[in-house]
C-alpha cells in the first residue's frame, strides 16, 4: 500500500476516533454544564493546569523519538517504561507538595481536594506500556482507534456517573483516574512487548539527547497555551476562568481536532519520506489544503452562530462564553493551519525550530495579555491569543521556506 493510501486510511481511522470521541465529549459537556457551575469547571481547570504543566516539564519526548527511529524499538521499551514510572511518581509528589501554594496563589481553597485527588493520575499513567507507540510507528491506525476510543469511553462514563450521583466536580478527577487505570491494563493486553523493570542509562541518554528540544517545545507551548488561563483565573476570578475555559474547549474541539487528526497520521508518513524533499513538500501542501478546506468553514460557523451554540450546548448560565467563543473561533482556525507544519518539521528532525516558535509565541502573548485583559477583561485574553499566533506566522513561513518545504 502506498503512502497516499496509508495516509487516507490513517485519516479515516483517526478521524473516526476523533468524531466518536468528540460526539461523546460534546454530549458530556452539555450534560456536565447543567449539573455543575462555571466555578466548578474553574476549580477543575486549575487542577488540570497544574497536572499538564508538570507532565510537560518532565516530558522526555520518548514517544516521538521512538516513532522517529527506523530501527527496531523493542530494546528501548524497558528503559522507557522505568523512566515513565519514575516520572509519574515525581509528578504525583510535586502536586501534593505544591497544592497549598497553588491554592494560595489562586486564592481558592476549594481546589485543594481536587489537586490531591488528581495527583493519583500521573502515578497510574506512569505504568502504561510504552509499546503503544508502535500503533503510530507501524501505521496501525485501526488498533489506535480501538485503543483510544475505549479509554475515552470509560473515562467519560465514570465521570458522568460520579458527577450525576454526587453532584460534585470531583467526579471529573475520578474519571481521569479510572481512565488511566484502564489504559494501563489495556496497554499490557493489546500490544507487545510487555516491558520489564530493566533500566539502561545509555539508551535513556540516547533518547534524552534527541528529546531535549521536544521537552523545551512542550514547556513553552504549555506556557503559551495556558498563560491566558492563569491570568484570567488570577486577575478576574475562578468562575470567569471556568467560562473562558469552556469557550476555549468548544472552539478547539472541532477546529484543531482536524489538524490533530491529520498531523497524527501524516507524521509517521512524513518520517518515511523525509529523504525525498520534493515528495515531502507535495505531501505537506496537500495536508495544508485539506486542513484549510475543513477548518475555515467550521470557524465561520462558530463565529456567526456563537450565541446559539453556547445556548444549545451549555445553557443560559454560560451565555457570557458566546462573545469569547467568537474570538477564539478565529484563533482556532489560525492555530489549526499553523499546526500542519508540526509533523513535517518533526519528520525532518527540526525539533529545535518548534522550540524557537514556541518561545516566540510565549514571549508575544506574555507581552500583550496583561494590557489586553486589563483593558477588555476576559475577552482580552482571547484577543491576546489571536495576536500572539498571528505575529509568529511570518517566522514559521520563513522556516518552512528555508527548509525547502515551501
C-alpha positions as a Markdown table, in Angstrom:
| # | Residue | x | y | z |
|---|---|---|---|---|
| 1 | Unk | 0.0 | 0.0 | 0.0 |
| 2 | Unk | 1.4 | 3.4 | -1.0 |
| 3 | Unk | 1.8 | 6.3 | 1.4 |
| 4 | Unk | -1.2 | 8.2 | 0.0 |
| 5 | Unk | -3.4 | 5.2 | 0.6 |
| 6 | Unk | -1.9 | 4.7 | 4.0 |
| 7 | Unk | -2.5 | 8.3 | 4.8 |
| 8 | Unk | -6.1 | 8.2 | 3.7 |
| 9 | Unk | -6.7 | 5.0 | 5.7 |
| 10 | Unk | -5.0 | 6.5 | 8.7 |
| 11 | Unk | -7.0 | 9.7 | 8.5 |
| 12 | Unk | -10.2 | 7.6 | 8.2 |
| 13 | Unk | -9.4 | 5.7 | 11.4 |
| 14 | Unk | -8.0 | 8.5 | 13.5 |
| 15 | Unk | -10.8 | 10.8 | 12.1 |
| 16 | Unk | -13.3 | 8.2 | 13.2 |
| 17 | Unk | -11.8 | 8.2 | 16.6 |
| 18 | Unk | -12.0 | 12.0 | 16.9 |
| 19 | Unk | -15.6 | 12.1 | 15.6 |
| 20 | Unk | -16.7 | 9.4 | 18.0 |
| 21 | Unk | -14.9 | 10.9 | 21.0 |
| 22 | Unk | -16.0 | 14.5 | 20.2 |
| 23 | Unk | -19.6 | 13.5 | 19.9 |
| 24 | Unk | -19.3 | 11.9 | 23.3 |
| 25 | Unk | -17.4 | 14.9 | 24.5 |
| 26 | Unk | -20.0 | 17.4 | 23.3 |
| 27 | Unk | -22.7 | 15.3 | 24.9 |
| 28 | Unk | -20.7 | 15.0 | 28.1 |
| 29 | Unk | -20.0 | 18.8 | 28.2 |
| 30 | Unk | -23.7 | 19.6 | 27.6 |
| 31 | Unk | -24.7 | 17.4 | 30.5 |
| 32 | Unk | -22.0 | 18.5 | 32.9 |
| 33 | Unk | -22.7 | 22.2 | 32.1 |
| 34 | Unk | -26.2 | 21.6 | 33.5 |
| 35 | Unk | -25.0 | 19.7 | 36.6 |
| 36 | Unk | -22.0 | 21.9 | 37.5 |
| 37 | Unk | -21.4 | 25.6 | 37.7 |
| 38 | Unk | -18.7 | 27.7 | 36.0 |
| 39 | Unk | -16.9 | 27.9 | 39.3 |
| 40 | Unk | -16.8 | 24.0 | 39.4 |
| 41 | Unk | -15.2 | 24.0 | 36.0 |
| 42 | Unk | -12.8 | 26.7 | 37.1 |
| 43 | Unk | -11.6 | 24.6 | 40.0 |
| 44 | Unk | -11.2 | 21.5 | 37.8 |
| 45 | Unk | -9.4 | 23.7 | 35.3 |
| 46 | Unk | -6.8 | 24.8 | 37.9 |
| 47 | Unk | -6.1 | 21.2 | 38.8 |
| 48 | Unk | -5.6 | 20.1 | 35.1 |
| 49 | Unk | -3.4 | 23.2 | 34.5 |
| 50 | Unk | -1.1 | 22.0 | 37.3 |
| 51 | Unk | -1.2 | 18.4 | 36.1 |
| 52 | Unk | -0.5 | 19.2 | 32.5 |
| 53 | Unk | 2.3 | 21.7 | 33.4 |
| 54 | Unk | 4.2 | 19.1 | 35.5 |
| 55 | Unk | 3.7 | 16.4 | 32.8 |
| 56 | Unk | 5.1 | 18.8 | 30.2 |
| 57 | Unk | 8.1 | 19.9 | 32.3 |
| 58 | Unk | 9.1 | 16.3 | 32.9 |
| 59 | Unk | 8.3 | 15.2 | 29.3 |
| 60 | Unk | 11.2 | 13.1 | 27.9 |
| 61 | Unk | 9.9 | 13.2 | 24.3 |
| 62 | Unk | 10.4 | 9.5 | 24.2 |
| 63 | Unk | 7.3 | 8.6 | 22.3 |
| 64 | Unk | 8.1 | 10.8 | 19.3 |
| 65 | Unk | 11.7 | 9.7 | 19.3 |
| 66 | Unk | 10.6 | 6.0 | 19.2 |
| 67 | Unk | 8.4 | 6.8 | 16.2 |
| 68 | Unk | 11.3 | 8.6 | 14.5 |
| 69 | Unk | 13.7 | 5.6 | 15.0 |
| 70 | Unk | 13.7 | 3.5 | 11.9 |
| 71 | Unk | 15.3 | 0.5 | 13.6 |
| 72 | Unk | 13.5 | -1.9 | 16.0 |
| 73 | Unk | 12.5 | -0.1 | 19.2 |
| 74 | Unk | 11.9 | -3.2 | 21.4 |
| 75 | Unk | 15.3 | -2.7 | 23.1 |
| 76 | Unk | 14.2 | 0.8 | 24.3 |
| 77 | Unk | 10.9 | -0.3 | 25.8 |
| 78 | Unk | 12.1 | -1.4 | 29.2 |
| 79 | Unk | 14.1 | 1.7 | 29.8 |
| 80 | Unk | 11.2 | 3.9 | 28.5 |
| 81 | Unk | 8.8 | 2.1 | 31.0 |
| 82 | Unk | 11.1 | 2.5 | 34.0 |
| 83 | Unk | 11.6 | 6.2 | 33.2 |
| 84 | Unk | 7.9 | 6.7 | 32.8 |
| 85 | Unk | 7.2 | 5.1 | 36.2 |
| 86 | Unk | 9.8 | 7.3 | 37.9 |
| 87 | Unk | 8.4 | 10.4 | 36.2 |
| 88 | Unk | 4.8 | 9.5 | 37.3 |
| 89 | Unk | 5.9 | 9.2 | 40.9 |
| 90 | Unk | 7.8 | 12.5 | 40.9 |
| 91 | Unk | 4.8 | 14.4 | 39.3 |
| 92 | Unk | 2.4 | 13.0 | 42.0 |
| 93 | Unk | 4.8 | 14.1 | 44.8 |
| 94 | Unk | 5.2 | 17.6 | 43.2 |
| 95 | Unk | 1.4 | 18.0 | 43.0 |
| 96 | Unk | 0.9 | 17.0 | 46.7 |
| 97 | Unk | 3.7 | 19.3 | 47.9 |
| 98 | Unk | 2.7 | 22.3 | 45.8 |
| 99 | Unk | -1.1 | 22.1 | 46.5 |
| 100 | Unk | -1.2 | 24.6 | 49.4 |
| 101 | Unk | 0.9 | 27.1 | 47.4 |
| 102 | Unk | -1.3 | 26.7 | 44.3 |
| 103 | Unk | -4.5 | 27.2 | 46.3 |
| 104 | Unk | -2.9 | 30.3 | 47.9 |
| 105 | Unk | -1.8 | 31.7 | 44.5 |
| 106 | Unk | -5.4 | 31.5 | 43.1 |
| 107 | Unk | -6.9 | 32.4 | 46.5 |
| 108 | Unk | -9.2 | 29.4 | 46.3 |
| 109 | Unk | -9.1 | 26.6 | 48.9 |
| 110 | Unk | -11.7 | 24.6 | 47.1 |
| 111 | Unk | -9.0 | 23.5 | 44.7 |
| 112 | Unk | -7.1 | 21.6 | 47.4 |
| 113 | Unk | -9.2 | 18.4 | 47.4 |
| 114 | Unk | -9.3 | 18.4 | 43.6 |
| 115 | Unk | -5.5 | 18.7 | 43.4 |
| 116 | Unk | -4.9 | 15.9 | 46.0 |
| 117 | Unk | -7.2 | 13.5 | 44.1 |
| 118 | Unk | -5.8 | 14.3 | 40.7 |
| 119 | Unk | -2.3 | 13.7 | 41.9 |
| 120 | Unk | -3.1 | 9.9 | 41.6 |
| 121 | Unk | -3.5 | 10.3 | 37.8 |
| 122 | Unk | 0.2 | 10.6 | 36.8 |
| 123 | Unk | 1.2 | 7.9 | 39.3 |
| 124 | Unk | -1.0 | 5.4 | 37.4 |
| 125 | Unk | -0.2 | 6.7 | 33.9 |
| 126 | Unk | 3.5 | 6.0 | 34.6 |
| 127 | Unk | 2.8 | 2.3 | 34.2 |
| 128 | Unk | 1.4 | 2.5 | 30.7 |
| 129 | Unk | 3.2 | 0.1 | 28.3 |
| 130 | Unk | 5.4 | 2.3 | 26.0 |
| 131 | Unk | 4.9 | -0.3 | 23.2 |
| 132 | Unk | 1.7 | 1.6 | 22.3 |
| 133 | Unk | 3.9 | 3.9 | 20.2 |
| 134 | Unk | 4.0 | 1.0 | 17.7 |
| 135 | Unk | 0.4 | 1.7 | 16.7 |
| 136 | Unk | 1.6 | 5.0 | 15.1 |
| 137 | Unk | 5.1 | 3.9 | 14.1 |
| 138 | Unk | 3.8 | 0.9 | 12.2 |
| 139 | Unk | 0.8 | 2.8 | 10.8 |
| 140 | Unk | -1.7 | 0.5 | 12.6 |
| 141 | Unk | -4.4 | 3.2 | 12.9 |
| 142 | Unk | -7.3 | 0.8 | 13.4 |
| 143 | Unk | -5.7 | -0.5 | 16.6 |
| 144 | Unk | -5.0 | 3.1 | 17.7 |
| 145 | Unk | -8.7 | 3.8 | 17.1 |
| 146 | Unk | -9.9 | 0.9 | 19.2 |
| 147 | Unk | -7.4 | 1.6 | 21.9 |
| 148 | Unk | -8.1 | 5.3 | 22.3 |
| 149 | Unk | -11.9 | 5.1 | 21.9 |
| 150 | Unk | -12.3 | 2.5 | 24.6 |
| 151 | Unk | -10.2 | 4.5 | 27.1 |
| 152 | Unk | -12.1 | 7.7 | 26.4 |
| 153 | Unk | -15.4 | 5.9 | 26.7 |
| 154 | Unk | -14.5 | 4.5 | 30.2 |
| 155 | Unk | -13.3 | 7.9 | 31.4 |
| 156 | Unk | -16.5 | 9.6 | 30.2 |
| 157 | Unk | -18.9 | 7.1 | 31.6 |
| 158 | Unk | -17.2 | 7.1 | 35.0 |
| 159 | Unk | -17.0 | 11.0 | 35.1 |
| 160 | Unk | -20.7 | 11.4 | 34.2 |
| 161 | Unk | -21.8 | 8.7 | 36.6 |
| 162 | Unk | -20.0 | 10.0 | 39.6 |
| 163 | Unk | -20.9 | 13.7 | 38.9 |
| 164 | Unk | -24.5 | 12.7 | 38.4 |
| 165 | Unk | -24.6 | 10.7 | 41.7 |
| 166 | Unk | -22.6 | 13.1 | 43.8 |
| 167 | Unk | -23.4 | 16.4 | 42.1 |
| 168 | Unk | -19.7 | 17.2 | 42.7 |
| 169 | Unk | -17.0 | 18.2 | 40.3 |
| 170 | Unk | -14.7 | 15.7 | 42.0 |
| 171 | Unk | -16.3 | 13.1 | 39.7 |
| 172 | Unk | -14.2 | 14.5 | 36.8 |
| 173 | Unk | -11.0 | 13.7 | 38.7 |
| 174 | Unk | -12.2 | 10.2 | 39.4 |
| 175 | Unk | -13.0 | 9.8 | 35.7 |
| 176 | Unk | -9.4 | 10.6 | 34.9 |
| 177 | Unk | -8.1 | 8.1 | 37.5 |
| 178 | Unk | -10.3 | 5.3 | 36.1 |
| 179 | Unk | -9.4 | 6.1 | 32.5 |
| 180 | Unk | -5.7 | 6.0 | 33.4 |
| 181 | Unk | -6.1 | 2.7 | 35.3 |
| 182 | Unk | -8.0 | 1.2 | 32.4 |
| 183 | Unk | -5.3 | 2.3 | 29.9 |
| 184 | Unk | -2.5 | 0.6 | 31.9 |
| 185 | Unk | -4.4 | -2.7 | 31.9 |
| 186 | Unk | -5.3 | -2.4 | 28.2 |
| 187 | Unk | -1.8 | -1.4 | 27.1 |
| 188 | Unk | -0.5 | -4.7 | 28.6 |
| 189 | Unk | -3.2 | -6.7 | 26.9 |
| 190 | Unk | -3.2 | -5.4 | 23.3 |
| 191 | Unk | 0.4 | -4.7 | 22.5 |
| 192 | Unk | 3.8 | -6.4 | 22.7 |
| 193 | Unk | 6.4 | -6.5 | 24.0 |
| 194 | Unk | 5.4 | -6.1 | 27.6 |
| 195 | Unk | 8.1 | -4.1 | 29.5 |
| 196 | Unk | 10.2 | -5.4 | 32.3 |
| 197 | Unk | 11.8 | -3.4 | 35.1 |
| 198 | Unk | 15.2 | -3.1 | 33.4 |
| 199 | Unk | 17.0 | 0.2 | 33.1 |
| 200 | Unk | 19.8 | 1.0 | 30.6 |
| 201 | Unk | 21.2 | 4.5 | 31.2 |
| 202 | Unk | 22.9 | 4.6 | 27.7 |
| 203 | Unk | 19.5 | 4.1 | 26.0 |
| 204 | Unk | 18.0 | 6.8 | 28.2 |
| 205 | Unk | 20.7 | 9.3 | 27.4 |
| 206 | Unk | 20.3 | 8.5 | 23.7 |
| 207 | Unk | 16.6 | 9.4 | 23.8 |
| 208 | Unk | 17.0 | 12.4 | 26.1 |
| 209 | Unk | 19.7 | 13.8 | 23.9 |
| 210 | Unk | 17.3 | 13.8 | 21.0 |
| 211 | Unk | 14.3 | 14.7 | 23.0 |
| 212 | Unk | 15.6 | 17.8 | 24.8 |
| 213 | Unk | 14.1 | 20.0 | 22.1 |
| 214 | Unk | 10.8 | 18.3 | 22.4 |
| 215 | Unk | 10.8 | 18.9 | 26.1 |
| 216 | Unk | 11.7 | 22.6 | 25.6 |
| 217 | Unk | 9.0 | 22.9 | 22.9 |
| 218 | Unk | 6.4 | 21.3 | 25.2 |
| 219 | Unk | 7.2 | 23.7 | 28.1 |
| 220 | Unk | 6.9 | 26.8 | 26.0 |
| 221 | Unk | 3.8 | 25.6 | 24.2 |
| 222 | Unk | 2.3 | 24.9 | 27.6 |
| 223 | Unk | 3.2 | 28.4 | 28.8 |
| 224 | Unk | 1.9 | 29.9 | 25.6 |
| 225 | Unk | -1.4 | 27.9 | 25.6 |
| 226 | Unk | -2.1 | 28.4 | 29.3 |
| 227 | Unk | -0.8 | 31.8 | 30.3 |
| 228 | Unk | -4.2 | 33.2 | 29.4 |
| 229 | Unk | -5.9 | 30.7 | 31.7 |
| 230 | Unk | -3.6 | 31.6 | 34.6 |
| 231 | Unk | -4.1 | 35.4 | 34.0 |
| 232 | Unk | -7.9 | 35.1 | 33.9 |
| 233 | Unk | -8.1 | 32.9 | 37.0 |
| 234 | Unk | -5.7 | 35.3 | 38.9 |
| 235 | Unk | -6.8 | 38.7 | 37.6 |
| 236 | Unk | -10.5 | 38.1 | 37.2 |
| 237 | Unk | -11.9 | 35.2 | 39.2 |
| 238 | Unk | -12.2 | 31.4 | 39.1 |
| 239 | Unk | -15.8 | 31.4 | 37.9 |
| 240 | Unk | -14.9 | 33.6 | 34.9 |
| 241 | Unk | -12.0 | 31.3 | 34.2 |
| 242 | Unk | -14.5 | 28.4 | 34.1 |
| 243 | Unk | -16.5 | 30.3 | 31.4 |
| 244 | Unk | -13.4 | 31.2 | 29.5 |
| 245 | Unk | -12.0 | 27.6 | 29.7 |
| 246 | Unk | -15.3 | 26.2 | 28.4 |
| 247 | Unk | -15.4 | 28.6 | 25.5 |
| 248 | Unk | -11.8 | 27.7 | 24.7 |
| 249 | Unk | -12.6 | 24.0 | 24.8 |
| 250 | Unk | -15.6 | 24.4 | 22.5 |
| 251 | Unk | -13.7 | 26.4 | 19.9 |
| 252 | Unk | -10.8 | 24.0 | 19.9 |
| 253 | Unk | -12.8 | 20.8 | 19.7 |
| 254 | Unk | -13.9 | 20.7 | 16.0 |
| 255 | Unk | -11.2 | 23.0 | 14.6 |
| 256 | Unk | -7.8 | 21.9 | 16.0 |
| 257 | Unk | -9.1 | 18.4 | 16.2 |
| 258 | Unk | -8.9 | 18.4 | 12.4 |
| 259 | Unk | -5.3 | 19.4 | 12.3 |
| 260 | Unk | -4.5 | 17.0 | 15.1 |
| 261 | Unk | -6.0 | 14.1 | 13.2 |
| 262 | Unk | -4.1 | 14.9 | 10.0 |
| 263 | Unk | -0.9 | 15.6 | 11.9 |
| 264 | Unk | -1.1 | 12.4 | 13.9 |
| 265 | Unk | -1.4 | 10.4 | 10.6 |
| 266 | Unk | 1.0 | 12.4 | 8.5 |
| 267 | Unk | 3.9 | 12.4 | 11.0 |
| 268 | Unk | 4.9 | 8.7 | 10.6 |
| 269 | Unk | 4.2 | 9.0 | 6.8 |
| 270 | Unk | 6.4 | 12.1 | 6.6 |
| 271 | Unk | 9.1 | 10.2 | 8.5 |
| 272 | Unk | 9.1 | 7.5 | 5.9 |
| 273 | Unk | 9.7 | 10.1 | 3.1 |
| 274 | Unk | 12.0 | 12.5 | 4.9 |
| 275 | Unk | 14.8 | 11.9 | 2.5 |
| 276 | Unk | 12.7 | 12.8 | -0.6 |
| 277 | Unk | 12.2 | 16.5 | -0.2 |
| 278 | Unk | 10.1 | 17.1 | -3.3 |
| 279 | Unk | 7.7 | 14.3 | -2.3 |
| 280 | Unk | 7.6 | 15.6 | 1.3 |
| 281 | Unk | 6.8 | 19.2 | 0.1 |
| 282 | Unk | 3.9 | 17.9 | -2.0 |
| 283 | Unk | 2.6 | 15.8 | 0.8 |
| 284 | Unk | 2.7 | 18.8 | 3.2 |
| 285 | Unk | 0.9 | 21.1 | 0.8 |
| 286 | Unk | -1.8 | 18.5 | 0.4 |
| 287 | Unk | -2.3 | 18.2 | 4.1 |
| 288 | Unk | -2.4 | 22.0 | 4.5 |
| 289 | Unk | -5.0 | 22.4 | 1.8 |
| 290 | Unk | -7.1 | 19.6 | 3.3 |
| 291 | Unk | -7.0 | 21.2 | 6.7 |
| 292 | Unk | -7.9 | 24.7 | 5.4 |
| 293 | Unk | -10.8 | 23.3 | 3.4 |
| 294 | Unk | -12.3 | 21.8 | 6.6 |
| 295 | Unk | -11.4 | 24.2 | 9.4 |
| 296 | Unk | -12.2 | 27.6 | 7.7 |
| 297 | Unk | -15.9 | 26.8 | 7.2 |
| 298 | Unk | -16.2 | 25.4 | 10.8 |
| 299 | Unk | -14.6 | 28.6 | 12.1 |
| 300 | Unk | -17.1 | 30.7 | 10.3 |
| 301 | Unk | -20.0 | 28.7 | 11.7 |
| 302 | Unk | -18.6 | 29.2 | 15.2 |
| 303 | Unk | -18.2 | 32.9 | 14.7 |
| 304 | Unk | -21.6 | 33.5 | 13.2 |
| 305 | Unk | -23.6 | 31.2 | 15.5 |
| 306 | Unk | -21.6 | 31.5 | 18.7 |
| 307 | Unk | -24.6 | 32.5 | 20.9 |
| 308 | Unk | -26.8 | 29.7 | 19.5 |
| 309 | Unk | -24.0 | 27.2 | 20.0 |
| 310 | Unk | -23.4 | 28.2 | 23.6 |
| 311 | Unk | -27.2 | 28.1 | 24.5 |
| 312 | Unk | -27.6 | 24.8 | 22.8 |
| 313 | Unk | -24.6 | 23.1 | 24.4 |
| 314 | Unk | -24.3 | 24.7 | 27.8 |
| 315 | Unk | -27.5 | 26.6 | 28.7 |
| 316 | Unk | -28.2 | 30.2 | 29.6 |
| 317 | Unk | -25.9 | 30.4 | 32.6 |
| 318 | Unk | -23.0 | 30.2 | 30.2 |
| 319 | Unk | -24.1 | 32.9 | 27.8 |
| 320 | Unk | -21.1 | 35.1 | 28.6 |
| 321 | Unk | -19.0 | 32.5 | 26.8 |
| 322 | Unk | -20.6 | 33.4 | 23.4 |
| 323 | Unk | -18.6 | 36.6 | 22.8 |
| 324 | Unk | -15.4 | 34.8 | 23.9 |
| 325 | Unk | -16.2 | 32.0 | 21.5 |
| 326 | Unk | -16.3 | 34.4 | 18.5 |
| 327 | Unk | -12.7 | 35.5 | 19.1 |
| 328 | Unk | -11.5 | 32.0 | 19.9 |
| 329 | Unk | -13.0 | 30.6 | 16.7 |
| 330 | Unk | -10.6 | 32.8 | 14.8 |
| 331 | Unk | -7.8 | 31.7 | 17.0 |
| 332 | Unk | -8.7 | 28.0 | 16.4 |
| 333 | Unk | -8.6 | 28.4 | 12.6 |
| 334 | Unk | -5.1 | 30.1 | 12.7 |
| 335 | Unk | -3.8 | 27.5 | 15.1 |
| 336 | Unk | -5.1 | 24.6 | 13.1 |
| 337 | Unk | -3.5 | 25.9 | 9.9 |
| 338 | Unk | -0.1 | 26.6 | 11.6 |
| 339 | Unk | -0.2 | 23.2 | 13.3 |
| 340 | Unk | 0.1 | 21.5 | 9.9 |
| 341 | Unk | 3.8 | 22.4 | 9.9 |
| 342 | Unk | 4.5 | 20.5 | 13.1 |
| 343 | Unk | 4.6 | 16.9 | 11.8 |
| 344 | Unk | 6.7 | 17.8 | 8.8 |
| 345 | Unk | 9.3 | 19.7 | 10.9 |
| 346 | Unk | 9.4 | 16.8 | 13.4 |
| 347 | Unk | 9.8 | 14.4 | 10.5 |
| 348 | Unk | 13.0 | 16.1 | 9.3 |
| 349 | Unk | 14.3 | 16.3 | 12.8 |
| 350 | Unk | 13.8 | 20.0 | 13.2 |
| 351 | Unk | 12.6 | 19.9 | 16.8 |
| 352 | Unk | 14.7 | 22.9 | 17.6 |
| 353 | Unk | 12.6 | 25.0 | 15.2 |
| 354 | Unk | 9.4 | 24.1 | 17.0 |
| 355 | Unk | 11.1 | 25.1 | 20.3 |
| 356 | Unk | 12.0 | 28.5 | 18.9 |
| 357 | Unk | 8.5 | 29.1 | 17.5 |
| 358 | Unk | 7.0 | 28.1 | 20.9 |
| 359 | Unk | 9.3 | 30.6 | 22.7 |
| 360 | Unk | 8.3 | 33.3 | 20.2 |
| 361 | Unk | 4.6 | 32.6 | 20.8 |
| 362 | Unk | 5.1 | 32.7 | 24.5 |
| 363 | Unk | 7.0 | 35.9 | 24.5 |
| 364 | Unk | 4.4 | 37.7 | 22.4 |
| 365 | Unk | 1.4 | 36.6 | 24.5 |
| 366 | Unk | 3.3 | 37.4 | 27.7 |
| 367 | Unk | 3.8 | 41.0 | 26.5 |
| 368 | Unk | 0.2 | 41.6 | 25.2 |
| 369 | Unk | -2.0 | 39.6 | 27.6 |
| 370 | Unk | -1.8 | 41.8 | 30.7 |
| 371 | Unk | -2.7 | 45.1 | 28.9 |
| 372 | Unk | -5.5 | 43.4 | 26.9 |
| 373 | Unk | -7.1 | 41.7 | 30.0 |
| 374 | Unk | -6.8 | 45.0 | 31.9 |
| 375 | Unk | -8.5 | 46.9 | 29.1 |
| 376 | Unk | -11.1 | 44.4 | 27.9 |
| 377 | Unk | -11.5 | 41.9 | 30.7 |
| 378 | Unk | -11.8 | 38.2 | 30.0 |
| 379 | Unk | -12.3 | 38.7 | 26.2 |
| 380 | Unk | -8.9 | 40.4 | 26.2 |
| 381 | Unk | -7.3 | 37.1 | 26.9 |
| 382 | Unk | -8.8 | 35.8 | 23.7 |
| 383 | Unk | -7.5 | 38.8 | 21.7 |
| 384 | Unk | -4.1 | 38.1 | 23.1 |
| 385 | Unk | -4.2 | 34.5 | 21.9 |
| 386 | Unk | -5.1 | 35.7 | 18.4 |
| 387 | Unk | -2.4 | 38.4 | 18.3 |
| 388 | Unk | 0.4 | 36.2 | 19.5 |
| 389 | Unk | -0.3 | 33.4 | 17.0 |
| 390 | Unk | -0.6 | 35.8 | 14.0 |
| 391 | Unk | 2.6 | 37.6 | 14.8 |
| 392 | Unk | 4.5 | 34.3 | 14.8 |
| 393 | Unk | 3.3 | 33.2 | 11.4 |
| 394 | Unk | 5.9 | 35.1 | 9.3 |
| 395 | Unk | 8.7 | 33.3 | 11.1 |
| 396 | Unk | 7.1 | 29.9 | 10.5 |
| 397 | Unk | 6.8 | 30.7 | 6.8 |
| 398 | Unk | 10.4 | 31.7 | 6.7 |
| 399 | Unk | 11.5 | 28.4 | 8.4 |
| 400 | Unk | 9.4 | 26.3 | 6.0 |
| 401 | Unk | 11.0 | 28.1 | 3.0 |
| 402 | Unk | 14.5 | 27.7 | 4.4 |
| 403 | Unk | 13.8 | 24.0 | 4.9 |
| 404 | Unk | 12.6 | 23.7 | 1.3 |
| 405 | Unk | 9.1 | 22.7 | 2.5 |
| 406 | Unk | 7.5 | 25.7 | 0.8 |
